[in-house]
Amino acid sequence: MPSRAREAMMIVPATLHELIEAGDPATIAIAAPDRAPMTRAALAGQSAEIVGGLRGLGVRITDSAAIVVPNGPEMAALFVGVAAGARAAPLNPAYREEEFDFYLSDIEARVLLIEAGLDSPARAVATRRRIPIVDVEPVASAPAGSLRLLRDGKPIAPSAVSFGEKQDVALVLHTSGTTSRPKIVPLSHFNLMTSARNIAGTLRLTPVDRCLVIMPLFHIHGLIGALLSSLFAGASVFCPPGFNALKFFGWLDESAATWYSAVPTMHQAILARADRNRQILERRRLRFIRSSSASLPPPVMRALEETFGCPVIESYGMTEASHQMASNPLPPAARKPGTVGRAAGPEVAIMAPDGALIAAGGVGEIVIRGPNITSGYANNPAANAEAFRNGWFRTGDLGVMDEEGYLTISGRLKEIINRGGEKIAPREIDDVLLDHPAIAQAVTFALPHALLGEEVAAAIVLRDDQQASEREIREFVAQRLAEFKAPRRVVFLAEIPKGPTGKVQRIGLAARLGLTA
């Protein structure tokens, strides 16, 4: 092995720059459909060019650089480069003008990096706010992830390169804002590297692994759970242009990936196409499948393991923790369906309303602490006062930990349905509904009620060629749970509304379905 590679492998990265400089420079970092792959050396070189270009525009380490680039190898490479030298702020390209106006203003964006030729309202917002616009031009003839930064159609004159230190903020994301105004979550280089190391260790990633990246790269799950965890382990990623269930198995075949990570709705869409792709499934055996960002119903987990012939690892993450907090372990350790596993990086505990920690078996709020946790929301002392208690970060999730340290999430504190004083966890009802043979997808939510305050409702997607009545479904639940938990309203849909990352958002679902009148 070359001496440079041996020396690099001895470094434990604490920053994005150290991460891309570590490992064997000749190994593949980023691959994509129908493209030659990019090596770690090429990624490191391009990252330095990106930082030099940002410096040429006057962007400092402490400035936010908004990114509006669709999923793919260019987005992966751009994020790594920008985050190495500034505060990368990836935004969903599907946002509307009002949303771009809010986010660009809230993060005080110093520059907008946007895919060349992309017709996006972000351009009008940036122009109105006098934010410099830089076009990110993919270089199709070069390895996957190759790009150029252009200002008014011309290359940017670079300035001296300087990289962020471990205490500097590398990534700026917002909370989902389902219950309040979205909050800015700043994550330092050390936060990100700690989480990437935790995930790589949990999944036992090695340089021979390759992740098929189908999660959005404007989301913490895709950025850390797939991209940075792979790069930390010296492994590679295969980046198609977003998620497409119709193309998933073709990408799986081409990539020779050893794993992928997704939210449950994506897993369900993949399962629906599995039978017609049996040959690929036989040819491309995954080492494991990872699920995170939403509760994975046990029936879906069983179907995935039967279909792919590999273990499914459910993990628990959130933006404020740089993604991963807990995870089921790989075999031969025990995996417990219905749980999100054991602490996998930070400390995890259950807290009572009075701030005392609860022993195993007791239900309370899940709290965390550790070096992957954000130091606090930006410019929001009120939110920080509420979020941190006795040195612990409050997740807002209700849960219980068993004697072996396995964590079960029973719901969000603010998602709990209060039916005339009866507190009902919607996930419990979801699990029962999904056991019904005619139901493909289900989400339980609160429906406003004049007398009770809230009533239980459920949105249902039936399996193809299956039928079930509202009364039948209500009785099915009532036979398995207390009668008051059975949904009083069942809505049949072709598709359940989801957020931009494919995550079901219970809060506000009644209004989105027009059921609040």
C-alpha positions, 0 to 999 in steps of 0.5 A: 500500500502507498505510504500516503494511503497508510498514513491517511488510514491512521487519521480519525477524521474530525472534519469534512476535509479530514474525512475526504483526505482520509483513506486510500485515494485510489478507491471509489467514493461516488458512482452513478448510473451509466457514469465512470466513478469518482475516486476519493482523490478526485473528490478531495481535489474538487472539494478544494476547488469548491472551497476556493471558489466560495472564498473567491465570492467572499463566502467565509467559513461562518457563512451559509451557502444554500444548495438547490440541486436535485439528487444525484452524484453532483449533489453528493459531491457538492455537499461534501465540498461546500460543507468542508469550507462553509455552512452547507444548507441543502434545500428541497428543490421542490419548494415553492417561492414562499418556502424558498423566501423563508429559508433563504432569509432564515439562514441568512444565505450568503450565496445560492448554489443551484443546478445550471438550467434548473427552472426554480423560484429560488432564482427569483427569491435570490435575485430579489434578496440580492443573494449571488447565484452560482450555477452548478454545472455537471460535467457529463463527460467526467466521472460521476459527481464532477462539476463546475461552479459558474457565475454569470456563465464564467468560472469563478476566480478562486481565492486561498483555500481554508477549511472548517475546524471541528467546532465550526458549523458544517451543516444547517438544516431546519426541523420539519415544522409540523407543530411550530415554526421550523427551527434552525439546527446547526451541526458542527463538523465534529457532530457530523463525524461523530454520527458518521462514525457511529453509523459506520460502526453499527453497520460494520461498514468496510471499504468493500461496501457500497450504499445505494443512495435513494434518500434525498440529499437535502435530508439528514438521513441521506446526508449522514445515514447514507453518504457520510457514514459510507465515506467515513468507512472508506466505502462508496456510494451509488447516487441515482437521480432520486428515488424511483421504485420502477428503476430501483432494481435496475440501479441495484443491479448496476451498482452491486450495492451491499445495502440501502437505507430508506423510510418505510414508505419507500420500502413498501414501494420497493416491495410492490415491485419485487416479484417482477424482479426476482432474477435481480434479487437472486443476482444481487444479494444485499448484506443488510437493509436499513430503515429509519426516520419513521416507525417500520411496521413489523409486517413490512420488516418481515416482508423485506427480510423474506424478499431480500433474504437479509436482515433489516436494521431499524434505526432511530434518528433525528436532525438534532442528533446528526441523525442516528441515536439508536439502532437494532444491531446486526446478527448475531446480536438480537434484533427486536421487531417493533423496537428501534434497538439500543443506544448507538452513539449517544446516551439514551434515557427515559425521562419523567415529566418532573425531569427524573430518569425512569427505570426500565419498563417505564413510559416517558419522554426519550432524552439523549446526550452526546457529542453528535447532538447539536449545541442548540437551535440558532437564534432561538433561546426559547426553543433551547430552554424547552429542548434541554433539561438537566443536560439532556436533549428532549426528543419529543418522543414517548417511549419505553426501554426494556431491561436489555436496553432496547427502545420502543417508541410509542408516539410523539408527545404532540401526536398523542390523541386526547379523546375525552381524557383518554390518551391514545398512541396512534402508532399502536393502532397503525400496527393493528391496521397493518395486520388486516389482510386488505390494508397496504398502508395506514396512518392513524391521526386525530380528528377534531370533535366538538365534545371529546376534543379529539376523535380517532381517525385513520387513512387507509390504502387498500391492497390491489384487488382487495376490499374492506368497509369502514365498519369492518375495519373498525370492528377489526381494531376493536377486537384487538384493542380497547373499543375507544381506540377503534377509528370512528372515521376511516378514509380510503385513499389511493395514496396517503399524503406525505412530507417532502422526504416521504415521511407521513405527518400525522399532525395536520393530516385531518386538515389536509384531507378536508376533515376539520369542518 
